Amino acid sequence: MAEVEPIRWTESGVVMLDQRRLPGEVVYHTYTDYRHVAAAIRDMVIRGAPAIGVAAAMGVALGIKCASARSVSELRAEFEKVADAIRKTRPTAVDLFWALERMQRRFDALAGAESAEAPESEPARVERIRAGLVEEALRIHAERREADERIGILGAALLPESGRVLTQCNAGALATGGIGTALGVIRKAVEQGRQLEVLVPETRPYLQGARLTAWELKQEGIPLTLITDNMVGHFLQTGKVGAVVVGADRIAANGDTANKIGTYPMAVLAREHGVPFYVAAPVSTIDLALASGDRIPIEERPAEEVTHIGGVRIAPDVRAAHPAFDVTPHPLIAAIITERGVARAPYEESLRRLAGKA
Ligand code: MRU
């Protein structure tokens, strides 16, 4: 069980653990305005694809709960405004867009349905929609937790009995709201008694590995060794890694997978050294609308995240690039672990089968 809770819906607002301040400080913010939820997603108070999806759903529920709309049509206009603000925050993690679509479908169903206690006044309909959207956001959160449990169990079966497992970034409880995807797989394997040690690359430039994954694993007493990103090749080459397991921000229909920058070279090196490379992600991260990974939008983040660490300049005043994700081509991926089953090549078929299931 992961104790870490990155996001929670409360009567006073959406509560988020500020991941920018970890591991130094554990600080929670309570947001009472959807615009602040959108800013929190953009500024990485909360991050990780599934957690971004939960935050998007809660942001919509909050925006609608607080809207002054008196009619369903006014509420619909407000919904569009709220969803639009959240849609513009981060482009790569498809869970965000998936969650907004889910909330939109729920809005439409609630707006179209008549209450059991008909005839219903307009204010009563508005109240029913507000409550229904809060319920839907909570359901999405609960589903993330269930999906992580299932991914953990299915993925643990693929890990070795002992030895080192390499991951990337943070695909743990902080990134999902459950036990994590890649880290959920490792957690379940450790719970089952496997003697594993996690190799954690620091994941420059934002250091999700050093700051977040190391913090999460340490809290749970799971053995880990922190390395710098340029040590990955050495550890794979010297036969000290039994498997690689990473999360995903978007998986195209052919299995090409966008994940944190640095994942692609890790997959190439894993192939070179005969180490299986696994992706663990919920079905909501699969984007069947994109045929291949070259269509996945890659977020370009501020150059200051490269030229500075913790607000301290470490480079001269030069141009710096920060593509936040890269795309691992599907032939490098041994399997994609979802809550509905483990997909293997050919991914066009296996992913369509899993993502298409009810
Ligand atoms: O920029 P971030 O921190 O949101 O990127 C996170 C990742 O790349 C994770 O590996 C991915 O979202 C999977 S999280 C379960």
Residues whose N, C-alpha, C, O or C-beta is under 5 A from the ligand:
A	BS01	MRU	R47 G48 A49 Q168 C169 N170 A171 G172 A175 T181 Q208 G247 A248 D249 N259 K260
